[in-house]
């Protein structure tokens, strides 16, 4: 892999949190492709994202790299879609209720 990317091929589980929150540079997209090449079939990689897979090309840029990454994920990925209200919103509401009940005490 490119310099800087080799360290992320070693962990048994790699979590890429909030993927797609910004557009990747072409070097970052290439690094991601190389990382997935090295890890696919060997180690687990977890993506958390609000961006549906068909829209990943918008943040990956280069269509060839985007297709390569999506192809790898389409064939080996287990996809979990969580529907419903944002967990942060639920937690904030619960914390707000708790604070309000403490104020009344």
C-alpha distances in whole Angstrom, upper triangle without the diagonal:
4,7,8,6,6,9,10,9,12,15,17,18,16,18,17,21,23,20,21,23,22,20,17,16,14,11,11,12,9,7,9,9,6,7,10,9,8,11,14,17,16,16,17,16,19,19,23,24,27,26,26,24,26,25,21,21,23,20,17,19,18,20,18,14,17,19,15,15,19,19,17,19,22,22,21,21,25,26,28,30,32,35,38,38,36,36,36,39,41,40,41,44,45,44,47,49,49,50,53,54,54,55,58,59
4,6,6,7,10,11,11,14,17,20,20,17,19,18,21,23,20,21,23,21,19,15,14,12,9,10,11,8,6,10,10,8,9,13,12,12,14,17,20,19,19,20,18,21,21,23,24,27,26,27,25,26,25,22,21,22,20,17,18,17,20,18,15,17,20,17,16,20,21,19,21,24,24,24,24,27,28,30,32,34,36,39,39,36,36,36,39,41,40,41,44,45,44,47,49,49,49,52,54,54,55,58,59
4,6,7,9,11,12,14,17,20,20,18,19,18,21,23,21,22,23,21,20,16,15,14,10,11,13,11,9,12,14,11,11,15,15,14,16,19,22,21,20,21,20,22,22,24,25,29,27,29,27,29,27,24,24,25,21,19,20,20,23,21,18,20,23,20,19,23,24,22,23,27,27,26,26,29,30,32,33,35,38,40,40,36,36,36,39,41,40,41,44,45,44,46,49,48,48,51,53,53,54,57,58
4,6,7,8,10,12,14,18,18,15,16,15,18,20,18,20,21,19,19,15,14,15,11,10,13,12,9,11,13,11,11,14,15,14,15,19,22,20,18,19,17,19,19,22,23,26,25,27,25,28,26,22,23,24,20,18,20,20,23,22,18,20,23,21,19,22,24,22,22,26,27,25,25,27,28,29,31,32,35,37,37,33,33,32,36,37,36,37,40,41,40,42,45,45,45,48,50,49,50,53,54
4,6,6,7,10,12,15,15,12,14,13,16,18,16,18,20,18,18,14,14,14,10,9,11,10,6,8,10,8,7,11,12,10,12,15,18,16,15,16,14,16,16,19,21,24,23,25,23,25,24,20,21,22,18,16,19,18,21,19,16,18,20,17,16,19,20,18,19,22,23,21,21,24,24,26,28,30,33,35,35,32,31,31,34,36,35,36,40,40,39,42,44,44,44,47,49,49,50,53,54
4,6,6,8,11,14,14,12,15,15,19,21,19,21,23,22,21,18,18,17,14,13,14,13,9,11,12,9,8,11,12,9,11,14,17,15,14,15,14,17,18,21,23,27,26,27,25,27,27,23,24,25,22,20,22,21,23,22,18,20,22,19,17,21,22,19,20,23,23,22,22,24,26,28,30,31,34,37,37,34,33,33,37,38,37,38,42,42,41,44,46,46,46,49,51,50,52,55,55
4,6,6,8,12,12,11,13,14,17,20,19,21,22,22,22,19,19,19,16,14,16,15,11,12,14,12,9,13,14,11,12,15,18,15,13,15,14,16,17,20,22,26,26,27,25,28,28,24,25,26,23,21,24,24,26,24,21,22,24,21,19,22,23,20,21,25,25,22,22,24,25,27,29,30,33,35,35,32,31,31,35,36,34,36,39,39,38,41,44,43,43,47,48,47,49,52,52
4,5,6,10,9,7,10,10,14,17,15,18,20,20,20,17,18,18,15,13,14,14,10,10,12,10,7,10,12,10,9,13,15,13,11,11,10,12,14,16,19,22,22,24,22,25,24,21,22,23,20,18,22,22,24,22,19,20,22,19,16,19,20,17,17,21,21,19,18,20,22,23,25,26,30,32,32,29,28,28,32,33,32,33,36,36,36,39,41,40,41,44,46,45,47,50,50
4,6,8,9,8,11,12,16,19,17,20,22,22,22,19,20,19,16,14,15,14,11,10,11,9,6,8,9,6,6,10,12,10,8,10,10,13,15,18,20,24,24,24,22,25,25,21,23,25,22,19,22,22,23,22,18,19,21,18,15,18,19,16,16,20,20,17,17,19,21,23,26,27,31,33,34,31,30,31,34,35,34,36,39,39,38,41,43,43,44,47,48,48,50,52,53
4,7,9,9,12,14,17,21,20,23,24,25,25,22,23,23,20,18,19,18,14,14,15,13,10,12,13,9,8,12,13,10,8,10,11,14,17,20,22,26,26,27,25,28,28,25,26,28,25,23,26,26,27,26,22,23,24,21,19,22,22,19,19,23,22,19,19,21,23,24,27,28,32,34,35,32,31,31,35,35,34,36,39,39,38,41,43,43,44,47,48,47,49,52,52
4,5,6,10,12,15,19,18,22,23,24,25,22,24,24,21,19,20,19,16,15,17,15,11,13,14,11,9,13,14,11,8,9,9,12,15,17,20,24,25,26,24,27,27,24,26,28,25,23,27,27,28,27,23,24,25,22,19,22,22,19,18,22,22,18,18,19,21,22,25,26,29,31,32,29,27,28,32,32,31,33,36,35,35,38,40,39,40,43,44,44,46,49,48
4,7,10,13,16,20,19,23,24,26,26,24,26,26,24,21,21,21,18,16,18,16,13,13,15,12,9,12,12,9,5,6,8,11,14,17,20,24,25,25,24,27,27,24,27,29,26,24,28,28,29,28,24,24,25,22,20,21,22,18,17,21,20,16,16,17,19,20,23,24,28,30,31,29,27,28,32,32,30,33,36,35,35,38,40,39,40,43,44,44,46,49,48
4,7,10,12,16,16,19,21,23,24,22,24,24,23,19,20,20,17,15,16,16,12,12,15,13,10,11,12,10,6,5,6,7,11,13,17,20,21,22,21,24,24,21,24,26,23,22,26,26,27,26,23,22,23,21,18,19,20,17,15,19,19,15,14,14,16,17,20,21,24,27,27,25,23,24,28,28,27,30,32,32,32,35,36,36,37,40,41,41,43,46,46
4,7,10,13,13,16,18,19,20,18,20,21,19,16,16,17,14,12,14,14,10,10,13,12,9,12,13,12,8,6,5,6,9,11,14,18,19,20,18,22,22,19,21,23,20,19,22,23,24,24,20,19,21,19,16,17,19,16,14,18,18,15,14,15,16,17,19,20,24,26,26,23,22,23,27,27,26,28,31,31,31,34,36,35,36,39,40,40,42,45,45
4,6,10,10,13,15,17,18,17,19,21,19,16,16,18,15,12,15,16,12,12,16,15,12,14,16,15,11,9,6,5,6,8,11,15,16,17,17,20,20,17,20,21,18,18,21,23,24,24,20,19,21,19,16,17,19,16,14,18,19,16,14,14,14,14,16,17,20,22,23,20,19,19,23,24,23,25,28,28,28,30,32,32,33,36,37,37,39,42,42
4,7,6,10,11,13,14,13,16,18,17,13,13,15,13,10,13,15,12,12,15,15,13,15,17,17,14,11,8,6,5,6,9,12,13,15,14,18,17,14,17,17,14,14,18,20,21,21,18,16,19,18,14,15,18,16,14,17,19,17,14,15,14,15,16,17,20,22,22,19,18,19,22,23,23,24,27,28,28,30,32,32,33,36,38,38,39,42,43
4,6,9,9,12,14,14,17,19,19,15,15,18,16,13,16,18,15,15,19,19,17,18,20,20,17,14,11,8,6,5,7,10,12,14,15,18,17,14,17,17,14,15,19,21,22,23,20,18,21,20,17,17,20,18,16,19,21,19,16,16,15,14,15,15,17,19,19,15,15,15,18,20,19,21,24,24,24,26,29,29,30,32,34,34,36,38,39
4,6,6,9,12,13,16,19,19,15,15,19,17,14,17,20,17,17,21,21,19,20,23,23,20,17,13,10,7,5,5,7,9,12,13,16,14,12,16,15,12,14,17,20,21,23,20,17,20,20,17,17,20,19,16,19,22,20,17,17,15,14,14,14,16,17,17,14,14,14,17,19,18,19,22,23,24,25,28,28,29,31,33,34,35,38,39
4,6,8,9,10,13,15,16,12,12,15,14,11,14,16,15,14,18,19,17,18,21,21,19,16,12,10,6,6,5,8,8,10,11,13,12,9,12,12,9,10,14,16,17,19,16,14,16,17,13,13,17,16,14,16,19,18,15,16,14,15,14,15,17,19,19,17,17,17,20,22,22,23,26,27,27,29,32,32,33,35,37,38,39,41,43
4,5,7,8,12,14,15,12,11,15,15,12,15,18,17,16,19,21,20,20,23,24,22,19,15,13,10,9,6,8,6,9,10,12,9,7,10,9,6,8,11,14,15,17,15,12,15,16,13,13,17,17,15,17,20,20,17,18,16,17,16,17,18,20,20,17,19,19,21,23,24,24,27,28,29,30,33,34,34,36,38,39,40,43,44
4,7,9,13,16,17,14,14,17,17,15,18,20,19,19,22,24,23,23,26,27,24,21,18,15,12,10,8,8,8,12,13,15,12,10,13,11,8,11,13,17,18,21,18,16,19,20,17,17,21,21,19,21,24,23,20,21,19,19,17,18,19,20,19,16,18,17,19,22,22,22,25,27,26,28,30,31,32,34,36,37,37,40,42
4,6,9,13,14,11,12,15,16,14,17,19,19,19,22,24,23,24,27,28,25,23,19,18,14,13,11,12,11,14,15,16,12,11,12,9,6,9,11,15,17,19,16,15,18,19,17,17,21,21,19,22,25,25,22,23,21,22,21,21,22,23,23,20,21,20,22,25,25,25,28,30,30,31,34,35,35,37,39,40,40,43,45
4,7,9,11,9,9,13,14,13,15,18,18,18,21,22,22,23,27,27,25,23,20,19,15,15,13,14,12,14,14,15,11,9,9,7,4,6,7,11,13,16,13,12,16,17,15,16,19,20,19,21,24,24,22,24,22,23,22,23,24,26,25,23,25,24,26,29,29,29,32,34,33,34,37,38,38,40,43,43,44,47,48
4,6,8,6,6,9,10,10,12,14,14,15,18,19,20,21,24,25,23,22,18,18,15,16,14,16,14,16,15,16,13,10,10,9,6,6,7,10,13,14,11,11,15,15,13,15,18,18,18,20,23,23,21,23,22,23,23,25,26,28,28,25,26,26,28,31,31,31,34,35,35,37,39,40,40,42,45,45,46,49,50
4,5,5,6,9,10,11,12,14,15,17,18,20,21,22,26,26,25,24,20,21,18,19,18,19,17,19,18,19,16,13,12,11,9,8,8,9,13,14,12,12,16,16,15,17,20,20,20,22,25,25,24,26,25,27,27,28,30,32,31,29,30,29,31,34,34,34,37,39,38,40,43,43,43,46,48,48,49,52,53
4,5,5,6,9,10,11,12,14,15,17,18,20,21,25,25,24,24,21,21,19,21,20,21,19,20,18,19,17,14,12,12,10,7,7,7,10,11,9,10,14,14,13,16,18,18,19,21,23,24,23,26,26,28,28,30,32,34,34,31,32,32,34,37,37,37,40,42,41,43,46,46,47,49,51,51,52,55,57
4,5,5,6,9,10,11,12,14,15,16,18,20,23,23,23,22,19,21,19,21,20,23,21,22,20,21,19,16,15,15,13,10,10,10,13,13,10,12,16,15,14,17,19,18,19,22,24,24,23,26,26,28,29,31,33,35,35,32,33,32,35,37,37,38,41,42,42,43,46,47,47,49,51,51,52,55,56
4,5,5,6,9,10,10,12,14,15,16,18,22,21,20,20,16,17,15,17,17,19,18,19,18,19,17,14,13,14,11,8,10,11,14,14,11,12,15,14,12,15,18,17,17,20,22,22,21,23,23,25,26,27,29,31,31,29,29,29,31,34,33,34,37,38,38,40,43,43,43,46,48,48,49,52,53
4,5,5,6,9,10,11,12,14,15,16,20,20,19,19,16,16,14,17,16,18,16,17,15,16,14,11,10,11,9,6,8,8,10,10,7,8,11,10,9,12,14,14,14,17,19,19,18,21,21,23,24,26,28,30,31,28,29,29,32,34,34,35,37,39,39,40,43,44,44,46,49,49,50,53,54
4,5,5,6,9,10,11,12,14,15,19,19,19,19,16,18,17,19,19,22,19,20,17,18,17,14,13,15,12,9,10,9,11,10,7,9,12,10,9,13,14,14,15,18,19,19,19,23,23,25,26,29,31,33,34,32,32,32,35,37,37,38,41,42,42,44,46,47,47,50,52,52,53,56,57
4,5,5,6,9,10,11,12,14,18,17,17,17,14,16,15,18,19,21,20,21,18,20,19,15,15,17,14,11,13,12,15,13,10,12,14,12,11,14,16,14,15,19,20,19,19,22,22,25,26,28,31,33,33,31,31,31,34,36,35,36,39,40,40,42,45,45,45,48,50,50,51,54,55
4,5,5,6,8,10,10,12,15,16,14,14,11,13,12,15,15,18,16,17,15,17,16,13,13,15,12,9,12,12,14,13,9,10,12,10,8,11,13,11,12,15,17,16,15,18,19,21,22,24,27,29,30,28,28,28,31,33,33,34,37,38,38,40,42,42,43,46,47,48,49,52,53
4,5,5,6,9,10,10,14,15,15,15,12,14,14,17,17,20,18,18,15,17,16,13,13,15,13,10,12,11,12,10,7,8,10,7,6,10,11,9,11,14,15,14,15,18,19,21,23,26,28,31,32,30,30,31,34,35,35,37,39,40,40,43,45,45,46,49,50,51,52,55,56
4,5,5,6,9,10,13,13,14,15,13,16,16,19,20,23,21,22,19,20,20,17,16,19,17,13,16,14,15,13,10,12,13,10,9,13,13,11,13,16,17,16,17,20,21,24,26,28,31,34,35,32,33,33,36,38,37,39,42,42,42,45,47,47,48,51,52,52,54,57,57
4,5,5,6,8,12,11,11,11,10,12,13,16,18,21,20,21,18,20,20,17,17,19,17,14,17,16,18,16,12,14,15,12,10,13,14,11,12,16,16,15,15,18,19,22,24,26,29,32,32,30,30,30,33,35,34,36,39,39,39,42,44,44,45,48,49,49,51,54,54
4,5,5,6,9,10,9,10,8,11,11,15,17,20,18,18,15,18,18,15,16,19,16,14,17,16,16,15,11,12,13,10,7,10,11,8,9,12,12,11,11,15,16,19,21,24,27,30,31,29,29,30,33,34,34,35,38,39,39,41,43,43,45,47,49,49,51,53,54
4,6,6,9,10,11,12,11,14,15,19,20,23,22,21,18,20,21,17,18,21,19,16,18,17,17,14,12,13,13,10,9,12,11,8,10,14,13,12,13,17,19,22,24,27,30,33,34,32,32,33,36,37,37,39,42,42,43,45,47,47,48,51,52,53,55,57,58
4,6,9,8,9,11,11,14,16,20,22,25,24,24,21,23,24,20,21,24,21,18,21,20,20,18,15,17,17,13,12,15,15,11,13,16,15,14,15,18,20,23,26,28,31,34,35,33,33,34,37,38,37,39,42,42,42,45,47,47,48,51,52,52,54,57,57
4,6,5,5,7,7,11,13,17,19,23,22,22,19,22,23,19,21,23,21,19,22,21,21,19,16,17,17,14,12,14,14,11,11,15,14,11,12,15,17,20,23,25,28,31,33,30,30,31,34,35,34,37,39,39,40,42,44,44,45,48,49,49,51,54,54
4,5,6,8,8,12,13,17,19,22,21,20,17,20,21,18,20,23,21,18,21,21,20,18,16,16,15,12,11,12,11,8,9,12,10,8,9,13,15,18,21,24,27,30,32,30,30,32,34,35,35,37,40,40,40,43,45,45,46,49,50,50,52,55,55
4,6,8,10,13,16,19,22,25,24,23,20,22,24,21,23,26,24,22,25,24,24,21,19,19,18,15,14,15,14,10,11,13,11,8,10,13,16,19,22,25,28,31,33,32,31,33,36,36,36,39,41,41,42,44,46,46,47,50,51,51,54,56,56
4,7,10,13,16,20,22,26,25,25,22,25,26,23,25,28,26,23,26,26,26,23,21,21,21,18,16,18,17,13,14,16,14,11,13,15,18,20,24,26,30,33,34,32,31,33,36,36,36,39,41,40,41,44,46,45,47,50,50,50,53,55,55
4,7,10,13,17,20,23,23,23,21,24,25,22,24,26,24,22,26,25,25,24,21,21,21,18,16,17,17,13,13,16,15,12,12,13,16,18,21,23,27,30,31,29,28,30,33,33,32,35,37,37,37,40,42,41,43,46,47,47,49,51,51
4,7,10,13,16,20,20,20,18,21,22,20,22,24,22,21,24,25,25,23,20,20,20,18,15,16,16,13,12,15,14,10,10,11,13,15,18,20,23,26,27,25,24,26,29,29,29,31,34,33,34,37,38,38,40,43,43,43,46,48,48
4,7,10,13,17,17,17,15,19,19,16,19,21,18,17,21,22,22,21,18,17,18,16,13,14,15,12,10,13,14,11,9,10,12,13,16,18,22,24,25,23,22,24,27,27,27,29,32,32,32,35,37,37,38,41,42,42,44,47,47
4,7,10,13,14,15,14,17,18,15,18,20,17,17,21,22,22,22,19,17,18,17,14,14,16,13,11,14,15,12,9,9,10,11,13,14,18,21,21,19,19,20,23,24,23,26,28,28,29,32,33,33,35,37,38,39,41,43,44
4,6,10,10,11,11,14,14,12,15,16,14,14,18,19,20,20,17,15,17,16,12,12,15,13,10,13,15,13,10,11,10,10,12,13,16,19,20,17,17,18,21,22,22,24,27,27,28,30,32,32,34,36,38,38,40,42,43
4,7,9,11,11,15,14,12,16,16,14,15,19,21,22,23,20,17,19,19,15,15,18,16,13,15,18,16,13,12,10,10,10,11,13,15,16,14,14,15,18,19,19,21,23,24,24,27,29,29,30,33,34,35,37,39,40
4,5,8,9,12,11,10,14,13,12,14,17,19,20,21,19,16,18,19,15,14,17,17,14,15,18,17,14,14,11,11,10,11,13,15,15,13,14,15,17,19,19,21,23,24,25,27,29,30,31,33,34,35,37,39,40
4,6,9,12,10,10,14,13,12,15,18,20,20,22,20,17,19,20,17,16,19,19,16,17,20,20,16,16,13,12,9,10,11,12,13,11,13,14,15,17,18,19,21,23,24,25,27,29,30,31,33,35,36,38,40
4,6,8,6,7,10,10,9,12,14,17,17,19,17,14,16,17,15,13,16,17,14,15,18,19,15,16,13,13,11,12,13,15,16,14,17,17,19,21,22,23,25,27,28,29,31,33,34,35,37,38,39,42,43
4,6,6,7,10,11,11,13,15,17,16,18,17,13,14,16,14,11,14,15,12,12,16,16,14,14,11,11,10,12,13,15,17,16,18,20,21,23,24,26,27,29,30,31,33,35,36,37,39,41,42,44,45
4,5,5,8,10,11,11,14,15,14,15,14,10,11,13,10,7,10,12,9,9,13,14,11,12,10,12,11,14,16,19,20,19,21,23,24,26,27,29,30,32,33,35,36,38,39,41,42,44,45,47,48
4,6,7,9,11,11,13,14,12,14,14,10,10,13,11,8,11,13,11,11,14,16,14,16,13,15,14,17,18,21,22,22,24,25,26,28,30,31,32,34,36,37,39,40,41,43,45,46,47,49,51
4,5,6,8,9,11,13,12,14,14,10,11,14,12,10,13,15,14,13,17,19,16,18,15,17,15,17,18,20,21,20,23,24,25,27,29,29,31,33,34,35,37,39,40,41,43,45,46,48,49
4,5,5,6,9,11,10,12,11,7,9,11,9,8,12,13,11,12,16,17,15,17,15,16,16,18,19,22,23,21,23,24,25,28,29,30,32,33,34,35,38,39,40,42,44,45,46,48,50
4,5,5,6,7,7,9,9,5,8,10,9,9,12,14,13,14,17,18,17,19,18,20,19,22,23,25,26,25,27,27,29,31,32,33,35,37,38,39,41,42,43,45,47,48,49,51,53
4,6,6,9,9,12,12,9,11,14,13,12,15,17,16,17,20,22,20,22,20,21,20,22,23,25,25,23,26,26,27,30,31,31,33,35,36,37,39,41,41,43,45,46,47,49,51
4,6,9,10,13,11,9,12,14,12,12,16,17,16,17,20,21,19,21,19,20,20,21,23,24,25,23,24,24,26,29,29,30,32,34,34,35,38,39,40,41,44,45,45,48,50
4,6,8,10,7,6,9,11,9,10,13,14,14,16,19,19,18,20,19,21,21,23,25,27,27,25,27,27,29,31,32,33,35,37,37,38,41,42,42,44,47,47,48,51,52
4,6,9,8,7,10,12,11,12,15,17,17,18,21,22,21,24,22,24,24,26,27,30,30,28,30,30,32,34,35,35,38,40,40,41,44,45,45,47,49,50,51,53,55
4,6,5,6,9,10,11,12,14,16,17,18,20,22,21,24,24,26,26,28,30,32,33,31,33,33,35,37,38,39,41,43,43,44,47,48,48,50,53,53,54,57,58
4,6,5,6,8,10,10,12,14,15,16,18,20,20,23,22,25,25,28,29,32,33,31,33,34,35,37,38,39,41,43,44,45,48,49,49,51,53,54,55,58,59
4,5,5,6,9,10,10,13,14,15,17,19,19,23,23,26,26,29,31,34,35,33,35,36,38,40,40,41,44,45,46,47,50,51,51,53,55,56,57,60,61
4,5,5,6,9,10,11,12,14,16,17,17,21,21,23,24,27,29,32,33,31,32,33,35,37,38,39,41,43,43,45,47,48,49,51,53,53,55,57,58
4,5,5,6,8,10,11,12,14,16,15,19,18,21,21,24,26,28,30,28,29,30,32,34,35,36,38,40,40,42,44,45,46,48,50,51,52,55,56
4,6,5,6,9,10,10,12,14,15,18,18,21,21,25,26,29,31,30,31,32,34,36,37,38,40,42,43,44,46,47,48,50,52,53,55,57,58
4,6,5,6,9,10,11,13,14,17,18,21,22,25,28,31,32,31,32,33,35,37,38,39,41,42,43,45,47,48,49,51,53,54,55,58,59
4,5,5,6,9,10,11,11,15,15,18,19,22,25,28,29,27,28,30,32,33,34,35,38,39,40,41,44,44,45,48,49,50,52,54,55
4,5,5,6,9,10,10,13,13,16,17,20,22,25,27,26,27,29,31,32,33,35,37,38,39,41,42,43,45,47,48,49,51,53,54
4,5,5,6,9,10,13,14,17,19,22,25,28,30,29,30,32,34,35,36,38,40,41,42,44,45,46,48,50,51,52,54,56,57
4,6,6,7,8,12,13,17,19,22,25,28,30,29,29,31,33,34,35,37,39,40,41,43,45,45,47,49,50,51,53,55,56
4,5,5,5,8,9,13,15,18,21,24,26,25,26,27,30,31,31,33,35,36,37,39,41,42,43,45,47,48,49,52,52
4,6,6,9,9,13,15,18,20,24,26,26,27,29,31,31,33,35,36,37,39,41,42,43,45,47,48,49,51,53,54
4,6,9,11,15,17,21,23,27,29,29,29,31,34,34,35,37,39,39,41,43,44,45,47,49,50,51,53,55,56
4,7,10,13,16,19,22,26,28,27,28,30,32,32,33,36,37,38,39,41,43,43,45,47,48,49,51,53,54
4,6,10,12,16,19,22,24,24,24,26,28,29,29,32,34,34,35,38,39,39,41,43,44,45,48,49,50
4,7,10,13,16,20,22,22,22,24,26,26,27,30,31,31,33,35,36,37,39,41,42,43,45,47,48
4,7,10,13,16,19,18,19,22,23,23,25,27,29,29,31,33,34,35,37,39,39,41,43,44,45
4,6,10,13,16,15,16,19,20,20,21,24,25,25,27,29,30,31,33,35,36,37,39,41,42
4,6,10,13,13,14,17,18,18,20,22,23,24,26,27,28,30,32,33,34,36,38,39,40
4,7,9,9,10,13,14,14,16,19,19,20,22,24,25,26,28,29,30,32,34,35,37
4,7,9,10,14,14,13,16,18,18,19,22,23,24,25,27,28,29,32,33,34,36
4,7,9,12,11,10,13,15,15,16,19,20,20,22,24,25,26,28,30,31,33
4,6,8,7,7,10,12,11,13,16,16,17,19,21,22,23,25,27,28,30
4,5,5,6,9,10,11,13,14,15,17,19,20,21,23,25,26,28,29
4,5,5,6,8,10,11,12,14,15,16,18,20,21,23,24,26,27
4,5,5,6,9,10,10,12,14,15,16,18,20,21,22,24,26
4,5,5,6,9,10,10,12,14,15,16,18,20,21,23,25
4,6,5,6,9,10,11,12,14,15,17,18,20,21,23
4,5,5,6,8,10,10,12,14,15,16,18,20,21
4,5,5,6,9,10,10,12,14,15,16,19,20
4,5,5,6,9,10,10,12,14,15,17,19
4,5,5,6,9,10,11,12,14,16,17
4,5,5,6,9,10,11,12,14,16
4,5,5,6,9,10,11,13,15
4,5,5,6,9,10,11,13
4,5,5,6,9,10,11
4,6,5,6,9,10
4,5,5,6,9
4,5,5,7
4,5,5
4,5
4
